[in-house]
Amino acid sequence: MVDDLRSDDGLGGFDGHHNRQNRRPERERPLADREVPLGHQEQDARVLSPAVHAWLDGELPEASVRKGDTARDVEFWKNINVEVDRRRRMHTPTYLEARIMEALPQTAPQVITPWWRREFVITPAVGFGAAAALVVAGAAVTAVVLGLIH
């Protein structure tokens, strides 16, 4: 989906109002953000035959599919299967795994900056709680001072 965020639809300028008659129809607008333009999908797309799909699903033998136009598709998918099997058997070499494990810290990392230099963030809940505590402390101090005077 492409959203055209230009207010003038590429007509050259914004005159304060939208003139719908000058807008191009949806089909004429270029689709610059698409990897494959809509008009070229059908003619460039390569469709596998149902026989190749059946062979890939294991329903047909390879010999019955390796005839005519489908031979190229069968060879392509065989090469993909060989490469996938090769990569599935790959393992990380032990020396590399050992280097990775040695690079990991043995203890939990410590905070580098001291607490008095770190950023101080007050959430709204903490701010209201601190304000309420100050009001209560102020009332207590006032009550003590007034009690000493009388």
Steps between C-alpha positions, in 0.01 A plus 500: 500500500635840406375815668547817302566760767538792260211741528517601134534147354806614310318773308756768576384693803252548775248775443309463826234258381486162329370491147374143452447544125872552442601186691624206300298179523639230729612281210716775349692575819852357506575243767855600582517317833419156363777252425290344225261735322146369478487500121807280459413226748317270262743519212823467705382244753610144444245239600602147592300226339276283720727204422801677657290585805395136527865389472606748770223364723626145442196388302676437166837341416772724361515313168141591416562870558842533334350525150481806275458843659499373857857358485647842580271540802587153628872572471456832680313342792748211520784752532310683773446173689872413474597843633246484784625154602860622494419801717291292737807288578724803564627550855687783662865401534602420857778763503249771406249383758778503764600856404138615529462341842831652620383846393190479720545659845523256791319729744207735471606837360523782751370852460781721379361838603442566871141544616541873565602562137229291336190651341223564750155420364183566694182332384168672571413244771832556680461878466152497656619267774796725583276809504254329734786394729628859512151630585465244782851578631424874489174449688678290764773760550237776522302304759812445711601867481147620583483250788821639649378860475168446680 
